[in-house]
Amino acid sequence: MKFDPNTTAVVLIEYQNDFTSEGGGLHDAVRPVMEKTDMLANTARVVEAARAAGATVMHAPITFAEGYNELGKHPYGILKGVVDGGVFVKGTWGAAIIDELAPAEGDIVIEGKRGLDTFASTNLDFILRSKGITTIALGGFLTNCCVESTMRSGYENGYQVVTLSDCVAATSVEEHDNAIAYDYPMFSTPMTGEEFSSRLT
């Protein structure tokens, strides 16, 4: 399987300080899996290869206004955890994309992500179709949440979906491994960042 850079996009989901960096509100929760996968270094190599090949690089951060009014009065589940943790507030250090993967000239920042599925509340699908992109390679947080939700929608929307198995992390090794072993093969082609980069020709 080869990937045409002209029709391929790497979609980076929530590489933000609250997840990725020491002092981030959710960093301790994902640190063990980040260290296991070495996801930041692997992702940086994928992004470098994608830019060199001429593929599109997209960043999909999640942000909320102070007070989280976008979520209503009674958020529950994982978004309640976001509110309770006070994370991903627009304009704060925690919500900023990590410096090592900061958008470069020619990259696209996807606007409006407020929930789990990147397709649901953003212009992602519009941009992908406008650019003639048919393959999306996904990395980021969480393995079994936002990455998985985006994977499923990408599959349903007719894209060729690649999940970068060593460029993702979750809040436990068990959840991470389970998603990659049982869920990802149903809705994507899982492969390492190195495997994907070597096929980007």
C-alpha positions, 0 to 999 in steps of 0.5 A: 500500500502506497500513499499519494502525498497529493491526496493524503493528510496527517491529522494531529489531534490535540497535541496540546500542553495540557496533554503533552507537557510537564505541568499540563492538567492531564499530562500525568494521566497520559504520561505512561503511555506516551513514554511507552510509545515515544509518541512525540518523537514518532509524530515529529518524524511523521510530520517531517516526512509528510511535509517533505513529501508534500502531504497536508499536515493538519492540527486539530486542537480542542479549546473552550471559552472560559466557563465552558459554556459550549458544553451546557450546564451538566456535562458528563463523561469525559467532557466533565473531566475536562471541565473539572480539570480546568483544561483546554481553555482558549488562550492559555498555555495548556490549550496551546499546541506543543512547540515541537509540533507547532503549525508550520507554513502551509499547515492547516489548523482545524477550527472549532473542535469542542467534542470528541469526533474531529469531524463533528464540530469542525470544518475538517470534512469541508477542507479535506474534500476541497483539497481532494484528500482521500487518505487521512493518517491520525495521531494524538489523544486519546487513543480510545477517545478523540482519535478513535471517534475521528477514525470511525467518522472518517471510515463512515465518510468514505476516507481511507483511514490510517491510524498511527499506532505509535503516535497515540496515547491514552490514560492507561496502557490497557485502554490504549492496547485494547483500542489498537488491537480490537477497534482500530483494525475494524475502521482503519489500517493501523501502522507505525509512523515509520511504516506510514512515512515509508509508503508516502511516495 
